[in-house]
Amino acid sequence: MVESDVKPVRWVGSSRRDLKTFPRPVRRRIGQTLYAVQDGEEYPSVKSLKGFGGRAVLEIVAPYHGDTFRAVYTVRFQDVIYVLHAFQKKSKKGIATPKKEIDLIRQRLVAAEQDYRGR
């Protein structure tokens, strides 16, 4: 892919600020994965987020010293990637993403859609 074909990343809400609080190895892994996504590739650490219909909303899962960090983004728009949320999963009950995190992702997806339409 030509450098100019790399999709820009837009950060929604506090997602960028939240990501910056993660341990450095986690930030590096998520950053490398996002760059690959910008370049049209997909990493094994990326999976679709359930409840959003198909592969439009994806999450990067980054385990680190027994904790799990996640960054959620959407590729719903052809020429830009929106990072919707970055958080540390703290629930010990199964692998499901907590409802409050899903609700926030839904709100930020709406904000991304509005931003995209406004451009």
C-alpha positions, 0 to 999 in steps of 0.5 A, a space after each residue: 500500500 502506498 503511504 498516502 493510502 494509509 487510512 487516518 485514525 480518529 480518536 473518539 471521546 477519551 480513547 486516546 487519553 485512556 490508551 496513554 495510561 496503559 503500560 508501554 508494552 501494551 501501548 506498543 502492541 495496540 499501536 502496531 496493530 492499529 498501524 497494520 489496520 491503517 495499512 489494510 492488514 489484520 492482526 491475530 489479536 483482532 476480533 469482532 466485538 459481539 453485538 455489533 453485527 458482523 465485522 464493523 466494530 473490532 477489538 484489539 486484545 492485549 494481555 499483559 501480566 495477567 491483565 487484559 487491555 482492549 482497544 475497540 475501533 470501527 472500520 465501518 467507514 471506507 477511508 478512516 478508522 475510528 478508535 471508539 474506546 480503550 479500557 482494561 477489562 477487569 471483570 472476572 466473570 467470563 470473557 464477555 465485555 461489561 455492559 457499561 463498556 458496550 454502552 459507551 462503545 455504542 454512544 461513541 459509534 454514534 459520535 463517530 458516524 456524526 463526525 464522519 457525515 460532517 466531514 
